[in-house]
């Protein structure tokens, strides 16, 4: 639990024997104890998302698109053969563009036009024990690039009450300790805001980092735990 505290006390400035009056808003702000407290827990991820790009390059746009469609079908068939459903496999983008490159052949250089077609797939599933094997088999499709493997929690909200309740309790306890140390009494809650956060673990796997096809063991996966946290920002007014 992290906490920081800022105590604001009313300041009377005496000038020539006269006290300058403070407005009601200033008095309320000056007689306030503020703090923030963070509570967090770590849990094992229960779902994974693979981000894939299928890319093909040919001398014509039609051939690039045809080969891309074939590679996408091959990747989807591979995934469904591993037990994934069509609902767990989504197409995210599709594009075709051209560029020129220099082709060197027997001391001659020629510029040629290359057509590139890319399709994106997002694959989301809960069977984490299949991740390594699926990555290993995807490596057998030369057109497939694994952009990232993202581990997360399907329902982080189930931990929301736990961390928020703890953060509020820690913040209130810190304010009470401060009031006791200062010899003042708390009046009422002045403000409260909550920040809730659930991160994810997203290691990146460029093409050459994925297991080679036919490797004796699946690509090993040991994801970090997911951190779920809540921060309570609280202030109490003190009795005048």
C-alpha positions as CSV (number, residue, x, y, z in Angstrom):
1,X,0.0,0.0,0.0
2,X,1.4,3.3,-1.1
3,X,0.2,6.4,0.6
4,X,1.1,10.1,0.5
5,X,-0.4,12.7,2.7
6,X,-0.8,16.4,2.4
7,X,-2.1,18.4,5.4
8,X,-3.3,21.9,4.8
9,X,-3.8,24.0,7.9
10,X,-5.5,27.4,8.1
11,X,-3.0,30.2,8.1
12,X,-3.7,33.5,9.8
13,X,-1.5,36.4,8.8
14,X,-1.3,39.2,11.2
15,X,-0.4,42.6,9.8
16,X,-0.1,45.7,12.0
17,X,-2.0,43.9,14.8
18,X,-5.0,43.1,12.5
19,X,-5.9,39.6,11.3
20,X,-6.9,39.5,7.6
21,X,-10.2,37.5,7.3
22,X,-10.3,34.4,5.0
23,X,-13.2,33.6,2.8
24,X,-15.4,30.5,3.6
25,X,-14.0,28.7,0.6
26,X,-10.4,29.3,1.7
27,X,-11.2,28.2,5.3
28,X,-12.7,25.0,4.0
29,X,-9.8,24.3,1.8
30,X,-7.2,25.2,4.4
31,X,-8.8,22.9,7.1
32,X,-8.5,19.7,5.1
33,X,-6.5,16.6,5.4
34,X,-5.8,14.9,2.0
35,X,-4.3,11.5,1.2
36,X,-4.1,8.8,-1.5
37,X,-3.7,5.1,-1.0
38,X,-3.3,2.3,-3.5
39,X,-4.2,-1.3,-3.0
40,X,-3.3,-4.0,-5.5
41,X,-3.3,-7.8,-6.0
42,X,-1.7,-10.0,-8.6
43,X,-3.6,-12.9,-10.2
44,X,-2.8,-15.4,-12.9
45,X,-4.1,-14.6,-16.4
46,X,-7.0,-16.6,-17.7
47,X,-7.1,-15.7,-21.4
48,X,-4.7,-14.9,-24.2
49,X,-4.9,-12.9,-27.5
50,X,-2.6,-13.6,-30.4
51,X,-2.2,-10.8,-33.0
52,X,-1.3,-12.2,-36.4
53,X,-0.5,-10.7,-39.8
54,X,-0.6,-12.8,-42.9
55,X,1.4,-11.2,-45.7
56,X,2.0,-12.2,-49.3
57,X,4.0,-10.6,-52.1
58,X,3.7,-11.3,-55.8
59,X,4.2,-9.6,-59.2
60,X,0.4,-8.9,-59.6
61,X,-2.2,-7.7,-57.2
62,X,-4.6,-10.5,-58.1
63,X,-2.0,-13.2,-57.4
64,X,-0.9,-11.6,-54.1
65,X,-4.6,-11.5,-53.0
66,X,-5.2,-15.1,-54.1
67,X,-2.2,-16.4,-52.2
68,X,-3.1,-14.3,-49.2
69,X,-6.6,-15.8,-49.1
70,X,-5.1,-19.3,-49.2
71,X,-2.6,-18.5,-46.4
72,X,-5.4,-17.1,-44.2
73,X,-7.5,-20.2,-44.8
74,X,-4.6,-22.4,-43.9
75,X,-4.0,-20.5,-40.7
76,X,-7.7,-20.6,-39.7
77,X,-7.9,-24.3,-40.5
78,X,-4.8,-24.9,-38.3
79,X,-6.4,-23.0,-35.4
80,X,-9.8,-24.7,-35.7
81,X,-8.0,-28.1,-35.8
82,X,-6.5,-27.1,-32.4
83,X,-10.0,-26.8,-31.0
84,X,-10.6,-23.1,-31.4
85,X,-14.0,-21.9,-32.6
86,X,-14.7,-19.4,-35.4
87,X,-16.0,-16.9,-32.7
88,X,-12.5,-16.9,-31.2
89,X,-10.9,-16.0,-34.6
90,X,-11.5,-12.5,-35.9
91,X,-10.3,-10.7,-39.1
92,X,-9.1,-7.2,-38.2
93,X,-7.8,-5.6,-41.4
94,X,-7.1,-6.2,-45.0
95,X,-5.0,-4.2,-47.5
96,X,-3.1,-4.4,-50.8
97,X,-0.5,-2.0,-51.9
98,X,2.4,-1.8,-54.4
99,X,6.0,-0.7,-54.2
100,X,9.1,-0.8,-56.5
101,X,12.3,-2.5,-55.8
102,X,15.6,-3.0,-57.7
103,X,16.3,-6.5,-58.9
104,X,19.9,-7.2,-59.7
105,X,20.6,-9.9,-62.3
106,X,23.9,-10.6,-63.9
107,X,25.3,-7.1,-63.6
108,X,22.1,-5.5,-64.6
109,X,19.6,-3.7,-62.4
110,X,15.9,-3.5,-63.1
111,X,13.1,-1.9,-61.2
112,X,10.1,-4.1,-60.7
113,X,6.7,-3.5,-59.1
114,X,5.8,-5.8,-56.1
115,X,2.2,-6.1,-54.9
116,X,1.8,-6.9,-51.2
117,X,-1.4,-8.1,-49.5
118,X,-1.8,-8.2,-45.7
119,X,-4.6,-9.6,-43.6
120,X,-4.8,-9.3,-39.8
121,X,-6.2,-12.0,-37.4
122,X,-6.9,-11.7,-33.7
123,X,-7.2,-15.0,-31.9
124,X,-8.6,-15.0,-28.4
125,X,-9.0,-18.2,-26.3
126,X,-8.8,-19.4,-22.7
127,X,-6.8,-22.7,-23.0
128,X,-3.5,-21.2,-22.0
129,X,-1.8,-24.6,-22.2
130,X,-2.3,-24.6,-26.0
131,X,-0.4,-21.3,-26.6
132,X,3.1,-22.9,-27.0
133,X,1.9,-25.6,-29.4
134,X,-0.2,-23.2,-31.5
135,X,2.8,-20.8,-31.9
136,X,5.0,-23.7,-32.9
137,X,2.5,-24.8,-35.6
138,X,1.9,-21.3,-36.9
139,X,5.6,-21.1,-37.6
140,X,5.1,-23.7,-40.3
141,X,3.1,-21.1,-42.4
142,X,5.8,-18.8,-43.9
143,X,3.3,-16.0,-44.6
144,X,2.2,-15.8,-40.9
145,X,3.8,-13.2,-38.6
146,X,3.1,-13.3,-34.8
147,X,3.0,-9.7,-33.7
148,X,2.2,-10.2,-30.1
149,X,1.0,-12.6,-27.4
150,X,-1.2,-10.7,-24.9
151,X,-2.2,-12.3,-21.6
152,X,-5.0,-10.8,-19.6
153,X,-8.0,-11.3,-17.3
154,X,-11.4,-12.1,-18.8
155,X,-13.3,-10.4,-16.0
156,X,-11.1,-8.0,-13.9
157,X,-14.3,-6.6,-12.4
158,X,-14.6,-9.6,-10.1
159,X,-11.7,-8.2,-8.1
160,X,-12.9,-4.5,-8.2
161,X,-14.7,-4.5,-4.9
162,X,-11.7,-6.1,-3.1
163,X,-9.1,-3.6,-4.2
164,X,-11.4,-0.5,-3.9
165,X,-12.6,-1.5,-0.4
166,X,-9.0,-2.0,0.7
167,X,-7.7,1.3,-0.9
168,X,-10.5,3.3,0.8
169,X,-9.9,1.7,4.2
170,X,-6.1,2.4,3.9
171,X,-6.8,6.0,2.9
172,X,-9.2,6.6,5.8
173,X,-6.9,5.0,8.3
174,X,-4.0,7.3,7.2
175,X,-6.2,10.4,7.5
176,X,-7.3,9.3,11.0
177,X,-3.7,8.7,12.1
178,X,-2.8,12.2,10.8
179,X,-5.7,13.9,12.6
180,X,-4.7,12.2,15.8
181,X,-1.1,13.2,15.4
182,X,-2.1,16.8,14.7
183,X,-4.6,16.9,17.6
184,X,-7.6,17.7,15.5
185,X,-10.9,16.0,15.0
186,X,-12.3,14.9,11.6
187,X,-15.6,16.5,10.5
188,X,-16.8,14.9,7.3
189,X,-15.7,13.5,4.0
190,X,-14.8,16.3,1.7
191,X,-14.0,14.4,-1.6
192,X,-13.3,10.9,-2.8
193,X,-12.2,9.7,-6.2
194,X,-11.2,6.1,-7.3
195,X,-8.8,5.0,-10.1
196,X,-9.2,1.3,-11.0
197,X,-6.6,-0.4,-13.2
198,X,-6.1,-3.9,-14.6
199,X,-2.9,-4.3,-16.7
200,X,-2.1,-7.0,-19.2
201,X,1.1,-8.8,-20.1
202,X,2.1,-8.4,-23.8
203,X,5.4,-9.8,-24.8
204,X,6.2,-9.2,-28.5
205,X,7.3,-12.1,-30.7
206,X,8.8,-11.0,-34.0
207,X,9.0,-13.6,-36.7
208,X,12.5,-14.9,-35.8
209,X,11.6,-15.3,-32.2
210,X,8.8,-17.8,-32.7
211,X,9.6,-21.5,-32.6
212,X,10.7,-23.1,-35.8
213,X,8.3,-25.6,-37.4
214,X,9.0,-29.1,-36.3
215,X,10.9,-28.1,-33.2
216,X,10.9,-30.9,-30.6
217,X,9.1,-28.9,-27.9
218,X,6.4,-26.2,-28.1
219,X,7.3,-22.5,-27.7
220,X,7.6,-22.2,-23.9
221,X,5.2,-19.7,-22.2
222,X,5.5,-18.5,-18.7
223,X,3.4,-15.2,-18.5
224,X,3.7,-12.8,-15.6
225,X,0.8,-12.3,-13.2
226,X,-1.7,-9.6,-13.9
227,X,-1.7,-6.6,-11.5
228,X,-5.1,-5.3,-10.5
229,X,-5.1,-2.1,-8.5
230,X,-7.3,0.7,-7.2
231,X,-6.2,4.1,-5.9
232,X,-8.4,6.1,-3.5
233,X,-7.9,9.9,-3.4
234,X,-9.6,11.2,-0.3
235,X,-9.9,14.3,1.7
236,X,-11.6,15.1,5.0
237,X,-12.4,18.4,6.6
238,X,-11.5,19.0,10.2
239,X,-13.7,20.6,12.9
240,X,-13.2,24.3,13.4
